[in-house]
Amino acid sequence: KVTDRGSLMAHWDREKELYVLMRASIAKQERSGVSPVVIDAGANHGTYSLYAAKLGATALAIEPQKVMVGNIMFSIEANKLEQKVRIYNNAVLDTFTGVHLRDEHVGNDGGVAKAFPGGNIQTLT
């Protein structure tokens, strides 16, 4: 699914301070001779990962939903960022286990899901 321009602009208006902060942080690390790495846990559409990669950082996108992982992979390939973004189809929790997710609310601006033990999604700690 391609996101329309209005949705992208609403996302920008809501999150612009984070993008400005990310840009400044990546630039500061590069000036210090450090190769910047951005961890995007719960990557959803992967917007932060893609932005960080375009700025020169290595991005680690962690997303448990297979559909969203597919969308992120499409965007990585379309933007030729295969060398800058690594994607992991996992959940991030405080315990190492398998889980399954149940959507509580999913919308274009992200979602909230509850994790239940015993599923086929491997967690990262």
C-alpha positions as CSV (number, residue, x, y, z in Angstrom):
1,K,0.0,0.0,0.0
2,V,1.4,3.4,-1.0
3,T,0.9,6.1,1.6
4,D,-0.7,9.3,0.3
5,R,1.0,12.7,0.6
6,G,-1.5,13.9,3.2
7,S,-0.7,11.0,5.5
8,L,3.0,11.7,5.1
9,M,2.6,15.4,5.8
10,A,0.5,14.6,9.0
11,H,3.3,12.2,10.1
12,W,5.9,15.0,9.5
13,D,3.9,17.5,11.5
14,R,3.6,15.1,14.3
15,E,7.2,13.8,14.3
16,K,9.3,16.6,12.9
17,E,11.2,17.3,16.1
18,L,12.4,13.7,16.2
19,Y,13.6,14.0,12.6
20,V,15.5,17.2,13.4
21,L,17.1,15.6,16.5
22,M,18.0,12.5,14.5
23,R,19.7,14.6,11.8
24,A,21.7,16.5,14.3
25,S,22.7,13.4,16.2
26,I,23.9,11.6,13.0
27,A,25.8,14.7,11.9
28,K,27.5,15.0,15.3
29,Q,28.6,11.4,15.3
30,E,30.0,11.6,11.7
31,R,31.9,14.8,12.7
32,S,33.4,12.8,15.6
33,G,34.5,10.0,13.3
34,V,31.9,7.6,14.6
35,S,29.8,5.5,12.2
36,P,26.2,6.3,13.3
37,V,23.8,3.4,14.0
38,V,20.0,4.0,14.5
39,I,17.9,1.3,16.1
40,D,14.2,1.5,15.0
41,A,12.4,-0.8,17.4
42,G,8.8,-1.3,16.4
43,A,9.7,0.1,13.0
44,N,6.1,0.0,11.6
45,H,6.6,1.5,8.1
46,G,10.3,1.9,8.6
47,T,10.2,5.7,8.1
48,Y,12.8,6.4,10.7
49,S,15.1,3.7,9.4
50,L,14.9,4.9,5.8
51,Y,15.5,8.6,6.9
52,A,18.5,7.6,9.0
53,A,20.0,5.5,6.1
54,K,19.5,8.4,3.7
55,L,21.5,10.6,6.1
56,G,24.3,8.0,6.1
57,A,23.6,6.0,9.3
58,T,23.3,2.2,9.4
59,A,19.7,1.5,10.5
60,L,18.4,-1.6,12.3
61,A,14.7,-1.9,11.7
62,I,13.0,-4.3,14.1
63,E,9.3,-5.1,13.3
64,P,7.2,-8.1,14.3
65,Q,4.4,-7.8,11.7
66,K,5.3,-9.7,8.5
67,V,3.2,-7.3,6.4
68,M,5.1,-4.3,7.6
69,V,8.4,-6.1,7.1
70,G,7.4,-6.6,3.5
71,N,6.5,-2.9,3.1
72,I,9.9,-1.9,4.7
73,M,11.8,-4.3,2.4
74,F,10.0,-2.8,-0.6
75,S,11.0,0.7,0.5
76,I,14.6,-0.4,1.1
77,E,14.9,-1.8,-2.4
78,A,13.1,1.1,-4.0
79,N,15.5,3.5,-2.4
80,K,18.6,1.4,-3.0
81,L,19.4,1.2,0.8
82,E,20.1,-2.5,1.0
83,Q,23.6,-1.8,2.3
84,K,22.4,0.7,5.0
85,V,19.2,-0.9,6.5
86,R,19.0,-4.3,8.2
87,I,15.6,-5.5,9.0
88,Y,14.7,-8.1,11.7
89,N,11.2,-9.7,11.8
90,N,11.2,-9.8,15.6
91,A,9.5,-8.2,18.6
92,V,11.5,-6.4,21.3
93,L,10.6,-7.4,24.9
94,D,12.3,-7.8,28.2
95,T,12.4,-11.6,27.9
96,F,13.6,-14.0,25.3
97,T,10.6,-16.0,24.1
98,G,8.2,-16.7,21.3
99,V,5.1,-14.5,21.1
100,H,2.0,-13.9,19.0
101,L,0.4,-10.4,18.6
102,R,-3.2,-9.4,18.9
103,D,-4.0,-6.0,17.4
104,E,-5.6,-3.6,19.9
105,H,-5.6,-0.6,17.5
106,V,-3.9,-0.4,14.1
107,G,-4.0,2.7,12.0
108,N,-1.9,4.5,9.5
109,D,-0.1,6.3,12.3
110,G,1.1,3.0,13.9
111,G,-0.6,0.7,16.2
112,V,-0.7,-0.9,19.6
113,A,-0.7,-4.7,20.0
114,K,-0.6,-7.0,22.9
115,A,2.0,-9.8,23.0
116,F,1.0,-13.2,24.3
117,P,3.4,-16.1,25.0
118,G,3.7,-19.1,22.8
119,G,3.7,-17.7,19.3
120,N,6.0,-17.9,16.4
121,I,7.5,-14.4,16.6
122,Q,10.9,-14.5,18.3
123,T,11.7,-11.7,20.7
124,L,14.9,-9.8,21.0
125,T,16.1,-8.6,24.4
